[in-house]
Every structure is written in structure tokens, then in C-alpha cells.
Amino acid sequence: MSLIVQKFGGTSVGTVEKIRQVAEKVSKFHGNGDRIVVVVSAMSGETNRLVALAQEMQERPVPRELDVLLSTGEQVTIGLLCMALDEIGVSAISFTGSQVQLLTDDSHTKARIRRVDDKKIQQELEKGNVVVVAGFQGVDEAGNITTLGRGGSDTTAVALAAGLGADECQIYTDVDGVYTTDPRVVDKAKRLSHISFDEMLEMASMGSKVLQIRAVEFAGKYNVPLRVMHSFQDGPGTLITLEGAEEMETPTIAGIAFNKDEAKVTLLGVPDTPGVAHQILGPVGAANIEVDVIVQNVAPDNSTDFTFTVSRGELAQTKEVLADAVASLNARELRTDDTIAKVSVVGVGMRSHAGVASKMFETLSESGINIQMITTSEIKISVIIEEKYLELAVRSLHTAFELDGDPPSKADD
């Protein structure tokens, strides 16, 4: 008998019929003798609808009351799923985040989990019930409803799995696993049977949208095995664990990730003196703008060109924030470019295999793609290139690192 936490996202529970299909899937696991905890999101589009209602009432909704409103979406889903399970003879009980005491801090709309009280869930599991929990929400010390922000339901599922000591946390979504790259860009992309937490974190941070970074971080911290699976198709999915692939020799590269949401900012001709980086990036950080790749080039005249990247949506704000720094540093010019993209090769095998950077740069050169910026970590190499070359770069690198599989047949389409 295994204890499994299953999470179903908004598209998986988007209609009454889909909720019935989820109930059938849960029933099969329960029928095999497994103890099942199910975490669900609001029905697809419901959270956006509630946000729109709030903004009709108030331009900047009061965070506490917004959380009260948004939490109702998941409460609808848990009730409907329990009804669907009861209809097919499976005993189930629903709980909100406050009822199971998923305790958070008091940061409304972006709360952080502090503690999970598993007592009530364990009691219901002992009775043979399927326990259905509302994702995305919790309660603070004062009893106020809180929501967890982006990726909240995934995080709820992982937190419950960690608190309950679950054998596995299964994330059901509209894809059948984690791929070596986006199959919409490379039709020969392969589904990975295993991947490590470190690799998944890098893939997620570089633009892979299968899992939210926060949930992967949580799973890695508490060593909760994660499995990404398709909601309505059978298959093994992708297992995400501490070690990743179990082969005798781990593949050098797990996948090629990319991100189009990139913009480049360059201050030309600033003084090459101690503290100049802080004078530039300090105000940016204070404005809660996340900086990614950073490059500094020093010229013979003791001036420097300082370049970094931010998300495109924050480019205009970044320029405003830097106005004072440009003036105080007497910078020659402030340049920006929002026609760039980031491409990354990711793999824990890079720790023990030389030549990955060389192969990456050679491949891009042969494809006529110029590299503007480079950043590395222990298991990742990322480059900034012109966005118009993005798909060519991804396809070329996917082939060069021998990640290509068989493209889907016409019958599979």
C-alpha cells in the first residue's frame, strides 16, 4: 500500500465531464489499495474571472479580501470532485486549506507555507477515504485565509506530500511528461523517463512551463519524488528525484531550454571603479526587478560597459529606475534591446564531461548564430542570442547533443 498525493490543474478539472474523468482515475488508484490525497486547482479560467470581478469593484483590491475571493475557486472543485467520487462508490471528503491547517505567513496573495498539520488527513485516510484538498490556499496564525500565488496548487501538493511522508507526488497536466525541449519547436523531442531536481530546476527557470520553480525547490528540499503525468492518457510520465536518471552513465545533457521573455540593458562608458555594479543594480533590485545574465567589459581608458538582462515586461520600469544612475555615473549612453532570447543546455552530466561549452559554441557558429552573452552554472550553460535565431538554435543544439528521437507519426497526431 502506497501513500500518493495527486494534483490536478485547472485544465484537468475544467468541466464537469473532466472532473468525472479525474474521479475515475483516482478510483483506480484507490481500488488498488493505495491511500490517496488529491489536490485540485480551480476550474480553468475561474481564477481569472474572480480577479476580473475584484478589479471591477476596486482598482487595487484589498489583498486580504482578494484572498477570500480567490480561494472560492478551489472550494468549488473539491466539492464537485467529492460528489463525482461518491457517485461511483468511492468514499471521499473535502478540506479547504484552513481545515487541514496548511499554515502560512500573512503575506496575502503570495503566502509562504510554514507548517502542515497532517493529523486530520491521516485520520481520514485510516478510515479508507480519499482526501480532496483545495490547492493554492492556506491560513495564517490569525485565522485569515491566504493564497500562495503562482504555482500555488503544485506547491500545496508537494507540501502535503512532504508532511505526510508520501511515496510519490504525481502532478497531472496536459502533457505526458518532461521533454528534452519543447516538442512544438523540435518534433524529435523525447520524453525523459527520469530527471534530477537540479536539472528540473534549471529547465523550469530557463522557460520550461511544465512545473513551477517553487514546487520543484520544495520537492528537492524535502526529497519528495515528483512524477509529471498526463491527466487523461496512460503512461509512466517523468519521474523527478534527487539523482535523476538511473543509468550507469548519466547522459551529459538532459535537455535544451529556452526563454523568449528577455530584454537586454547596457550602460556604456561608466567608470571602472569599486561599487559601480551596486550603483547600477542596487536601485534595480530595490524596485523588485529580477536581473538575470550580467556581463561587464572594461576598456583601456578605465571605463566599462555594463550589460544585464531583465524580463521584457519590466524593461520600461528598469529604464525609469536607471535614470538617476545614468546621470550620476555620467554614462555615455543607455541602450536596450527586447529582440533577444536565451538558450540553455542543461544536464548533471556536465559535472563529469568536458567539452560541452565547446560543442555548444561550435554548433551555434556553424548555424551562423552570434552569441551576445554567456552565463554558466555547474549543470547549465546559457547564451543570449537574437530572438529570430531561437528555433534554429534549439533544433541545432538538440541534434548536436544527440537528443533527437523519432518524430510523432501521423497516426499519433
N, C-alpha and C positions, 0 to 999 in steps of 0.2 A: 504494500500500500504506500503510495507516494502522496505527498502534500504538494499541490501545484497551484500557483497563482496565475490566472489567465486574465489578460487585459484586452478589451475590445474597444477600438476607437470609434469616432463619430460616424465614419462611413460604414463601419461594420454593423452599427445599430441605427442606421439612417431611416429605416422604415419599420413598420410593424412586422412585415414579412421577414425582413432581415433579422429582427430580434427573435423571431420564431426559429430561424436557421441557427442562430447563436445558441439558443436553448437546446436544440437537437445536438449540437456539437458538445456542449457542456454535459448533456445527458450521457453521451457515450463514455466520456472520461469517468463520470460518476458511477456509471454502470460497471466499469472495470474495477471498482473498489477504491479508486483514488479519492482523496479528500480535496475538495475544490473550493477555492476562493476566486470569485470573479470581480474584476474591477472594470467599470464601464465609464465611457465619456458621455457627454450629452449627444443627442441625435444630431447628425450632420446639419450644420447651419444654424442650430438653435442658439449657441453662444453668441454668434454674430447678431442674431435677431434681438437677443436680450441687450447686448451692448448698444444697438441702434435705438432701442426703446429708452435706455438710460440717457443717451445723448439727446434725445428729443426733449427729455424733461430737464436736463442740465448739461451745459456745455462741457463742464468738467465734473462728472458725477462724484459725489462723496465716496471715497474708497470703501468705507465700511458698508455703506448701503449697496454699493455696486457688488460687493462680495455676496451680500444677502441675496441679491437678484440673480447673479450668475450661478450660484450654487443650485438653483432650482432646476437647471437643465439636466444635471446628472440624477437628481431625485426622480424625475420623470422616467428616466431609463431604467433605474434599479427596480422601480415598481413594476414596470411593464415586463422586464425580464423575469422577475419572480412569478408574475402571473403566467407567462409563457411556460416556465418550468413546471409550475403546478398543473397546468393544463395537460402536460404529457407525463404526469405522475412522479415528478421529481420534487421532493420537499426542499424548499428554499426560503431564505429570509434575507431581507434587505437592510442595510445600515447606511446612514449618512456618515460623513467624516467625523462629525461631533459624537455620534452614537458609539463609534468604535474607539473614540478618543485618539484620533490621529492629531497629536498635539503639535502646534506650530508656534512660531513667534507671532508678533502682532503687526507684521508688515503686510497690510491689506493689498490684495491683487498680486502679490509676489512673495507670499509667505514661505518660510523655510521650515522643514519638519524637524522637530526636536525629539519626539518620542512617540512610539506606537504602543498602545496598551492592547495586547493580544488576548486578554482573558475572555472577553465576550465572544470573539471569533472562535477561540478554541472550544468553548462550551458548546457552541452551535455545531461545530464540526464533529464533536463527540456524539452528538445526537443524530448524526448522519445527514445533516442539512448541507446543501450548497449555500455558501455565504456570498451575497452580492453586495459589493461596497461601491459607493459613489466615488469616482476618481476626482482629482483636481481640487479637493476641498479638505479643510480640517477645522480645528478650533483652537483659539488661543487660551492662555491661562485665565482670562476673564470671561470665557464662555462665548466670545464673539466668533461668528463664522468667518473663516478666512479662505482664500483661494490661492493656489500655488503658482499661478502664472503659466507661461508657455511650457508645454510638455508635462503639465501637472498630473495628468492621469497615468502616464508612464511612470512618473516618479512615485505616485501613490502605490502602484503595483509593486515596484521594486522595494519600497519601504516596507510594505506588508510582508513581502517575501523574506526580507531580511529579519523582520521582527518575529515572524512565525517559524523561521528556520526551514523555509520551503526547499524542496528538492530542485525546483525549477520555476522560473518566472517566464511565462510564454506571452509574447507580445504579438497579437493578431492584427494584421493590417491588410492593405490592398496589394502587397507584393509578397512573393513566396520566399523571401529571404534577403540577405545582403549580397550584392553583386560586386564583381571586380571593378565595375564602373556603371554608369547609368546606361541601361540597355536601350534607351531611346537615342543615345548618341552612338553607341557601339553595339550593333546587333549580335556580335560574337561574345558579349559579356557573359561571364559564367557565375552561377550562384555558388557562393562559398559554403562548404559544409561546416567549417569552423573558422572563427576569427578571435583574436585576443581582445581583451578590454582596451589595451593600449591602441591597437590598430583601429578598433571601432571608434574610439575617442577621436583619433586623428581624422578618420573618414568623416565623422559627423561634423567636426569643427571645420573641415575643408569643404563642406557643402552637401554631403550625403544626408538626405532628409528622412531616412528610414527610422532612425531613433533620435531622440533629443539628447544633447550632450549631458544635461543634468542627470537624466536617468542612467546613462552609461557610467558616469562618475560615481553615482550612488551604488550601482551594482558592483563596480570594481572595488570600491572601498570596503564593502561588506561581503565580497566574493559570492555574489548571487548569480548562479548560471542563468543567462538570458537566452531565450530562443525566439527568433523572429519567424513568424509563420503567416501563411495566407489565411484569411478569415473563412473562405468558402472553397478552398481547394486542399486536397490531401497532399501531404509531403512532409519531409523532415525539417524543412526550413534551414536556418543558420543558427548554430549554437555559439554563443559568445561567452568565453570563460577566461580564467586567469592566464592560461598557457596558450589558448588558441588551437591551432592545428596539431594533431597528434602524430603526424608522420615522423619518421625517423629523422628526416632533414626538412626543417620548416622552409617553405618556399620563400625566396628572397623578398618578393613583392606580393602583397595581398591584393592591392587594387590601385586604381588611378582615380583620384578625387579631383573635383574642380568647383570653382565658385565664381559666378559672374558678378556677384554683388561687391565689387571692388572699385575703389577710386584712389587715385594717387595724388599726393600733395607734396610739392617741392618748394623749399625756401632756398633761393640762390644767393650766394655771396654773403653768408652770415659769418661772424668772427669765429675762428677756430680757437675758442677759449674754454676753460673749465666752466661747466654749468650751462652751456648753450643748449644742450639737449633738454635740460629741465625747463629752461625758459620757453622752449617751443612746446614740449609735450606736457608740461605741468598744467597749463590752462586747458589743454585738450582733455586731459584726464579729469580735471576738476569739473568739466562740463559733462562727465559721464559718457564720453565718446571713446569707443574701443579702438585702439591702434593695433595694427597687425604687423606687416613687414616694415622694417626700418633699415635704411642704408644711409651712411654718411661718407661723402667723398671730400678729402682735403686737397686743396690746390696749393701750388708752390708759393702763392702770395699770402699764405696763412688764413685764407678764407675757406669756407666749406659750403658744400651743397647738401642740404639735409632733406631726405625724402622718406615718406612713410605712407601707408595705406590705411584707409578707413572704409566703412560701408558707404555705398553711394547715397543712401538715404540721409547720411549725416555729413555729406560733403559741404553743403551750404552752411550748416552750423559751424563746421570746422573752420571755414574761411572767415566767418564772423569772429570766432573766438581768437583766431590768429592775428587779427588786425593790429592789436596793440603790440604783439611780439614782433611783427614785421617792422613796425615803426621804431620800437626800442632797440632792435638789433641792427637797424639800418640795412635790412636785407635789400638786395638789388631787385628781386622780383619774387612774387608768389605765383607759382604755376600749379594748375590742377588738370587732371585727366580722368574722365569717367568712362573711357573706352578700353579698359583693361580687364583682365581676368587672371585668376590664379589656378595653376595646375599643380598637382602634388602626386608623387609616388609614395606609397605607404607600405611598410612591412617590417615586422620584427626581425626578419632575416637579414636586414641591413646591418644589424649589430655584428654579424659574423661574416658578411660578404663584402668584399671590396669592389669598387668599380661601378657602383650604382649611379653615382653622380655623373661619372664619365659617360656611361651609356645614355643617360637621360639627355645630357647636353649634346652628345653626338647625334642622337635621334632628332632632336629639335633642329639642329643645324642642317641636317640632311633634308629636313622638310621646309627649310627656308624660314624658320621662325626665330626671331630675335628675342633674347632674354633681357628683360629690363631690370629685374631684381631677383635675388635669390635668398632664401632662408632655409635653415635646416634644423632638425631635431635628431634625436637618436634613431628614430624609426621613420623619418619623413624628410623629403626634400621638396620644397615648393618653389615655383618660379612665377613671376609676373610677366605676362605677355600681352600683346594686343588681342582684344576680345575676338576680332574677326578670324583669328587663327585657332580659337579654342578647340573646336571639334576636330580639326586636323591634328592638333597636338595630342588630344586624348586618344584618338584612334591610332596614331603612330606609336605612342608610348605603350598602349595596350598590346600592340603586336610585338614591339621590340622586347618587352619583358615576358613574352610568351604566355600571355593571359587569355588569348583568343580561344574560344570554344566553337562549337557548331552553331551557326545561326538558327533561329527557330524555323521549322518547316512551315509550309503554307497551311498544313492541317492544324498547326498549333495556334495560328493567328485568330 
